[in-house]
Amino acid sequence: VEEHPHPPRRAFLHELGRDPEEDTLVYEESDPQWYVGLDKSRDRKYIFLLAANFDATEVRYIKADQPLSDWKLFAKRKRKVKYFPEHHADHFYFLSNDRAVNYKILRAREENPQKLETWMPHDPKRALTGLVVHRDFFAITLREKGSEEIYIHRAGDAHGKKVPMAEGEHAILLWTELEYASSNIRYTYQSFITPKTVIDYDIRSGVAKIRKKQRVPGWDPRGYVSKRLWVKNGSVRVPVIVVHSKRLKYDGKNPTLLEAYGAYGICSDPYFSITKLSLLKRGWVMALAHPRGGGEMGWQWHEDAKLKTKHRTYEDVIAVADDLVRQRIASREKLVLLGGSAGGMMVGAVLNMRPDVIGAAIAYVPAADTVTSSFDESLGGTRLHYDETGDPRKPDMYRYLKKYSPYEAVHAAVYPPLLVRANMNDIRTPYWEAAKWVARLRKHSTGTGPILLKTETVAGHFGKSGRYEWIKDRAFDFAFLISLFAKMETR
């Protein structure tokens, strides 16, 4: 058993019916920045042992019916190269980013897995995100034009057909548990205005059937509009999804909640939020920006804003905020910026760069003191930060980090009202980062708005357990904003 908070680094062979203390160690990862996991091919013929860190993988395999055999290695680990295997018929298939930032699919005959051929070439305009193998077809997920899509391929055929989606701005999750011989795929679909819906799609007939849909009493999506805008920041077009009532007018007076993340290549797709309905029904605009650093526009989108180009994430968010105001979609005074974890770091960096760009902000469990915490390798997220934001033990990265670290870069300025939330049991972004940041802001801010810190004593990085606790927390957050703007109107 690995000691918390480090990820698992050992794999064992367990014989059913025997004492687990007698398990045989089959692999141990010596590098503390790496972790291990086990998986199997969809046809159940092979077992895979994956070793990985944030930017590389190394995979071993055995036949599932020969569990005592020696593990074989597909390819040795190589810096910044990831690959993920699957098996179908007599071939291995590999999702790989080797000299292909948006990934490609390679294949090799199972008797010689080192002799690779390109099955689906790299496409700079589309990013491959997943491969689900069935007996008679492949389902491939990829990102194009800001959204994730599903393509169906006949088994072994690199040319596929797109599965139609109801809206352009959506989030999907392709299930991987369906029977291998099934002619259906199943996916969960949602958007800002469409509740979670489980859909079965028959690849033979092209018919989609709804199997289950989240019930939301009193919600009628026909009264709302969701659309994607493209905001120019220099030579880059940043996507932002906007949703609001169809009755809303662009008069420069609308309270707006602008959310963003923009880190680790993670995609922040539009999801249906019951809690945010309370704001939508009050006439708010919901906006979700996809700045560089995330993965919404493909893996290159992430590469364009990491390490010494991380500042681009914050510049993109500022450009989106300015554009919402320019188009009179939002009111500058009632424009709220929201982000959590690395998104909380984004909030802090944006406030330091342009404290006038928004009217208020909420930061959840922010990585606020990046420099100090990155010196502490005992924290759960430190090893990931080295690959994303940089290692401050290197003098050039230390100087760069200090320029935008929320805590380090605080200066005398009119900072807007701010609510910062931290959790005592958070091992990724410890509560003292938020506390230090708030203390420094209170000292240097020349603004009159409140700068609040709310710390939960029984919560980890993702908040308190239970949906009712989650609802209570969001009610607190929204009450803070509504009361704040109500005071503005009475002045």
Residue pairs with C-beta under 8 A, 6 or more apart in sequence:
2 8
2 9
2 10
4 427
5 378
5 379
5 380
5 427
6 32
6 380
7 35
8 35
8 36
8 37
9 28
9 29
9 30
9 32
9 34
9 35
9 36
10 25
10 27
10 28
10 29
10 36
11 25
11 26
11 27
11 28
11 36
11 38
11 49
12 23
12 24
12 25
12 26
13 23
13 24
13 26
13 67
13 68
14 20
14 23
15 22
15 23
26 49
26 71
27 36
27 49
27 51
27 60
27 71
29 35
29 36
29 51
31 53
32 377
32 383
33 53
33 54
33 383
33 386
34 51
34 52
34 53
35 51
35 52
35 53
36 49
36 50
36 51
36 52
37 49
37 50
37 52
38 47
38 48
38 49
38 50
39 47
39 48
39 50
40 46
40 47
40 48
40 64
41 47
41 48
41 64
41 85
41 86
41 87
41 133
42 86
42 87
42 88
42 132
42 133
42 134
42 176
42 180
43 87
43 88
43 133
43 135
43 180
44 64
44 180
45 63
45 64
45 65
45 87
46 61
46 62
46 63
46 64
46 85
46 87
47 61
47 62
47 63
47 64
47 67
48 59
48 60
48 61
48 85
49 59
49 60
49 61
49 71
50 57
50 58
50 59
50 84
51 57
51 58
51 59
51 60
51 77
52 58
52 82
53 383
53 387
54 264
54 383
54 384
54 387
54 388
55 79
55 80
55 82
55 387
56 77
56 78
56 79
56 80
56 81
56 82
57 77
57 81
57 82
57 83
57 84
58 73
58 74
58 75
58 76
58 77
59 73
59 74
59 75
59 83
59 84
59 85
60 71
60 72
60 73
60 74
61 71
61 72
61 74
61 85
62 69
62 70
62 71
62 72
63 69
74 83
74 85
74 92
74 94
74 113
74 114
75 83
75 114
78 98
80 97
81 96
81 97
81 98
82 95
82 96
82 97
83 94
83 95
83 96
83 97
83 98
83 106
84 94
84 95
84 96
84 131
85 92
85 93
85 94
86 92
86 93
86 94
86 95
86 131
86 133
87 93
87 110
87 133
88 133
88 138
88 155
88 156
89 155
89 156
90 109
90 110
91 107
91 108
91 109
91 110
91 156
92 107
92 108
92 109
92 110
92 113
93 105
93 106
93 107
93 119
93 131
93 133
94 105
94 106
94 107
94 108
94 116
95 103
95 104
95 105
95 128
95 130
95 131
96 103
96 104
96 105
96 106
97 103
97 104
97 299
99 122
100 121
100 122
101 122
101 124
101 298
101 299
101 300
101 303
102 122
102 123
102 124
102 126
102 127
102 128
102 298
102 299
102 300
103 122
103 127
103 128
103 129
103 299
104 118
104 120
104 121
104 122
104 128
105 118
105 119
105 120
105 128
105 131
105 140
105 158
106 116
106 117
106 118
106 119
107 116
107 117
107 119
108 114
108 115
108 116
108 117
109 115
119 158
120 128
120 140
120 158
124 298
124 300
125 144
125 298
126 142
126 143
126 144
126 298
127 142
127 143
127 144
127 295
127 297
127 298
127 299
127 300
128 140
128 141
128 142
129 141
129 142
129 143
129 148
130 140
130 141
130 174
131 138
131 139
131 140
131 141
132 138
132 139
132 140
132 141
132 174
132 176
132 185
133 180
134 155
134 178
134 180
134 181
134 182
134 183
134 185
135 155
135 180
135 181
136 154
136 155
136 181
136 183
137 152
137 153
137 154
137 155
137 183
137 203
138 152
138 153
138 154
138 155
138 160
139 150
139 151
139 152
139 153
139 174
139 185
140 150
140 151
140 152
140 153
140 160
141 148
141 149
141 150
141 151
141 172
141 174
142 148
142 149
142 151
143 149
143 267
143 295
143 296
143 297
143 298
145 168
146 169
146 228
146 239
146 290
146 296
146 297
147 165
147 168
147 169
147 170
147 269
147 296
148 171
148 172
148 267
148 269
149 162
149 163
149 165
149 172
150 162
150 163
150 172
150 174
150 185
150 187
150 201
151 160
151 161
151 162
151 163
152 160
152 161
152 163
152 185
152 203
153 159
153 160
153 161
163 185
163 201
163 208
164 208
165 172
165 189
166 189
166 191
166 194
167 191
167 193
167 194
167 226
168 228
169 191
169 192
169 226
169 227
169 228
169 241
169 270
170 189
170 190
170 191
170 194
170 269
170 270
171 189
171 190
171 191
171 269
171 270
171 271
172 187
172 188
172 189
172 269
173 187
173 188
174 185
174 186
174 187
175 185
175 186
175 187
175 188
178 184
178 185
178 186
183 202
183 203
183 204
184 200
184 201
184 202
184 203
185 200
185 201
185 203
186 198
186 199
186 200
186 201
186 211
187 198
187 199
187 201
188 196
188 197
188 198
188 199
189 196
189 197
189 198
189 199
190 196
190 197
190 214
190 270
190 271
190 272
191 226
191 270
191 271
191 272
192 224
192 226
192 241
192 243
192 270
192 271
192 272
192 273
192 286
192 288
193 221
193 224
193 225
193 226
193 243
193 272
194 221
194 272
195 213
195 214
195 215
195 216
195 219
195 272
196 213
196 214
196 272
197 210
197 212
197 213
197 214
198 210
198 211
198 212
198 213
199 208
199 209
199 210
199 211
200 208
200 209
200 211
201 207
201 208
201 209
202 208
202 209
214 272
216 272
216 274
216 277
219 277
223 245
223 246
223 247
224 243
224 244
224 245
224 246
224 280
225 243
225 244
225 245
225 246
226 241
226 242
226 243
226 270
227 241
227 242
227 243
228 239
228 240
228 241
228 242
229 239
229 240
229 241
229 242
229 323
229 327
230 237
230 238
230 239
230 240
231 237
231 238
231 239
231 240
231 289
231 316
231 319
231 320
231 323
232 238
232 319
232 323
233 315
233 316
233 319
236 292
236 304
236 316
238 289
238 290
238 291
238 292
238 316
238 319
238 320
239 289
239 290
239 296
239 297
240 287
240 288
240 289
240 290
240 320
240 323
240 324
241 270
241 287
241 288
241 290
242 285
242 286
242 287
242 324
242 329
243 270
243 280
243 285
243 286
243 287
244 254
244 280
244 283
244 284
244 285
244 286
245 280
245 283
248 254
248 283
248 285
250 327
250 328
250 329
251 328
252 325
252 328
252 330
252 331
253 331
253 334
254 283
254 284
254 285
254 329
254 330
254 331
254 334
255 279
255 282
255 283
255 284
255 285
255 330
255 331
255 334
255 335
255 336
255 481
255 485
256 284
256 285
256 286
256 287
256 324
256 329
256 330
256 331
256 334
256 335
256 336
257 276
257 279
257 284
257 285
257 286
257 287
257 336
257 338
257 481
258 287
258 288
258 289
258 317
258 320
258 321
258 324
258 330
258 335
258 336
258 337
258 338
258 358
259 268
259 286
259 287
259 288
259 289
259 337
259 338
259 339
259 343
260 268
260 288
260 289
260 290
260 291
260 317
260 320
260 337
260 338
260 339
260 343
260 346
261 268
261 293
261 294
261 339
261 340
261 341
261 342
261 343
261 346
262 268
262 289
262 290
262 291
262 292
262 293
262 294
262 305
262 313
262 316
262 317
262 342
262 343
262 346
263 293
263 294
263 306
263 313
263 342
263 343
263 345
263 346
263 388
264 293
264 294
264 302
264 342
264 384
264 388
265 293
265 294
265 295
265 299
265 301
265 302
266 294
266 295
267 294
267 295
267 296
268 288
268 290
268 294
268 296
269 296
270 288
275 470
275 471
275 474
275 475
275 478
276 286
278 478
279 286
279 478
280 286
282 482
285 324
285 329
285 330
287 320
287 324
287 329
287 330
289 316
289 317
289 320
290 296
290 297
290 301
291 305
291 312
291 313
291 314
291 316
291 317
291 320
291 346
292 301
292 302
292 304
292 305
292 312
292 313
292 316
293 301
293 302
293 304
293 305
293 306
293 310
293 312
293 313
294 301
294 302
295 301
295 302
304 312
305 311
305 312
305 313
305 316
306 387
306 388
306 389
307 388
307 389
307 390
307 397
308 390
308 396
308 397
308 400
310 388
310 389
310 390
310 404
311 349
311 403
311 404
313 346
313 349
314 346
314 349
314 350
314 353
314 404
315 353
317 337
317 346
317 350
318 350
318 353
318 354
318 357
321 330
321 335
321 337
321 350
321 357
321 358
322 357
324 330
324 335
325 331
325 332
325 335
331 359
332 357
332 358
332 359
333 359
333 488
334 359
334 360
334 485
334 488
335 357
335 358
335 359
335 360
336 358
336 359
336 360
336 361
336 362
336 481
337 347
337 350
337 351
337 357
337 358
337 360
337 361
337 362
338 347
338 361
338 362
338 363
338 364
339 345
339 346
339 347
339 362
339 363
339 364
339 366
340 363
340 364
340 365
340 366
341 364
341 365
341 366
341 367
341 428
341 429
341 461
342 367
342 388
343 363
343 364
343 366
344 363
344 364
344 365
344 366
344 367
344 368
344 406
344 420
344 429
344 434
345 366
345 367
345 368
345 370
345 389
345 405
345 406
347 361
347 362
347 363
347 366
347 406
348 363
348 366
348 368
348 405
348 406
348 407
348 409
348 437
349 404
349 405
349 406
349 409
350 357
350 358
351 358
351 361
351 406
351 415
351 416
351 418
352 404
352 406
352 409
352 410
352 411
353 404
355 413
355 414
355 415
355 416
355 447
356 414
356 416
358 416
359 416
359 417
359 485
360 416
360 417
360 418
360 419
360 449
360 481
360 484
361 416
361 417
361 418
361 419
362 418
362 419
362 420
362 421
362 477
362 480
362 481
363 418
363 419
363 420
363 421
363 434
364 421
364 463
365 421
365 422
365 423
365 426
365 428
365 429
365 434
365 461
366 406
366 420
366 422
366 429
366 433
366 434
366 437
367 373
367 381
367 385
367 406
367 428
367 429
367 433
368 405
368 406
368 407
368 420
368 429
368 433
368 434
368 436
368 437
369 405
369 406
369 407
369 408
369 432
369 433
369 436
369 437
370 385
370 389
370 392
370 401
370 405
370 406
370 407
370 408
371 392
371 398
371 401
371 402
371 405
371 407
371 408
372 407
372 433
373 379
373 381
373 382
373 385
373 429
373 430
373 433
374 382
374 385
374 386
374 389
374 390
374 391
374 392
374 401
375 392
375 393
376 382
377 383
379 427
379 428
379 430
380 427
380 428
381 427
381 428
381 429
389 401
390 397
390 400
390 401
391 397
392 398
392 401
401 408
402 408
402 409
403 409
406 437
407 433
407 436
407 437
407 440
410 437
410 440
410 441
410 444
411 444
412 444
412 445
412 446
413 444
413 445
413 446
413 447
414 445
414 446
414 447
415 441
415 444
415 445
415 446
415 447
415 449
415 451
416 447
416 449
417 447
417 449
417 450
417 451
417 484
418 438
418 441
418 449
418 450
418 451
418 452
419 452
419 454
419 477
419 480
420 434
420 437
420 438
420 451
420 452
420 453
420 454
421 434
421 453
421 454
421 455
421 456
421 473
421 477
422 429
422 431
422 433
422 434
422 435
422 453
422 454
422 455
422 456
423 431
423 455
423 456
423 459
423 460
423 461
423 463
424 431
424 455
424 456
424 457
424 458
424 459
425 458
425 459
425 460
426 459
426 460
426 461
427 460
427 461
428 461
429 461
431 455
434 453
434 455
435 453
435 455
438 451
438 452
438 453
441 451
442 451
445 451
449 484
450 484
452 480
454 476
456 463
456 464
458 464
459 465
463 469
463 470
463 473
464 470
464 473
